[in-house]
Amino acid sequence: QMAMALAAPSIVSGVPALSRRSSPHGWLVPPLRPLRAPRTTNTVRRGMSGFSFVKFAIVGGLAHWLANFFNWARKPKTAPGPTEALVRRQKRAQEEAEEAKKQFRRASQFFVNTRESTGVVLNRSAPEIVSCARRRLEGALTTLREANSELREAQADLRAYPVPEYLAPAQEQGAIMIGVTGYPGVGKSSWVNAVRRVSSPNDPDFAELCVDGPTMEPQMYRFPAQTNKPCVIWDLPGVGTAGFPAETYLQNLGIRHFDVVVLITDQRFTEAELLLLDDLRHWNVPFFMVRNKIDLDVQRELESEQEVLDNRGFGDKLDNEERRDIVRETLINVKEDLSILHHVDSVYCISAIKEFWHSFDFPRLEQDLTVALRRQRASEEGSVELVEG
């Protein structure tokens, strides 16, 4: 396997020092820094004594939590509709308002009882008791009105952006859902296989490579190793392709119901894709911009530089230092071009070919996807303190 996550520190952080190994293509290969699971922590919050951070392992490249799916949300935080926390808060506000009403009635009756016989308040604390009960009731009713207002807004949001029929079964199971989109031929299916570590066409979980045209219907792929919290990837039709205009793409395909969206290209992003990015930013849906097939760019640059040396006629070959610089400069140039052209801050340069699964930005992409998924599904009431690995 070749590993070449060699961009400058400002582009790709944490690049390890290079070893003296070289690949079959003659590229210098840096030693791999393994993906590490987050450190477990004994820091717990009230009511969670003895519970440590959720364990997870790298299965198919993404974090799958293997135990203790305790108090994790059944849907992404950014999905339309009432969150579990909002429903619980509204219920508590309603219960508090009912209790405050009862207390106010008891306090008022107590005040009346103290003056029934003589017309004089025999208990001088009675007016203060009524006043405190009134303040509690007013506060409880204000909280309830605010919670009811938020609940109505969330319900209206869900009506405007309903769960599409194709997503309903997975959504009802509380499945973690990753959407991947892009134009035909950019390597979506290859990435779907790579991130799940499925490489054989004979594998029943293998995503068939698109040869007959664009994806016309969303295709769901499960991770081979499943837990009690299923995780699925949806290969979506490309935004802006026939039948999927950018104006209705977000609503018709239920994009807001995904935990994260991965947008893949092998050259540049289209205008329709950039419009989709604006929508994702507006609704706070986590997204990842991926530049696939970067190995072809690197190989082309290496061959070009070698051709220059060959033309000199001295039989010189690129040494390891020169190869390393070419790889680094290629990644930097590709990212800078996309940044200038599309005004984007972060692009992951990868190759979905098996020998590059641990190279370029592929490991960093998997780590960042894992963090985004955890944040999307962590309980809003914070049962556990998240600790980055």
Buried (B, 14 or more C-beta within 10 A) or exposed (E): EBBBBBBEEEBBEEBEEBEEEEBEBEBBBBEBEEBEBBEEEEEBEEEBEEBBBBEBEBBBBBBBBBEBEEBBBBBBBBBBBBBBBBBBBBEEBBEBBEEBBEBBEEBBEBBEEBEEEEEEEEEEEBEEBBEBBBEBBEEBBEBBEEBEEBBEEBEEBBEEBBBBEBBEEBBEEBBBBBBBBBBBBBBBBBBBBBBBBBEEEEEEBBBEEBEEEBBEEBBBBBBEEEBEBBBBBBBBBBBBBEEBEBEEBBBBBBBBBBBBBBBBBBEEBBEBBBBBBEBBEEBEBBBBBBBBBBBEBBBEBBEEBBEEBEEEEEEEEBEBEBBBBBBBBBBBEBBEEBBEEBEBEBBBBBBBBEBBBBBBBBBBBBBBBBBBBBBBBBBBEEBBEEEEE
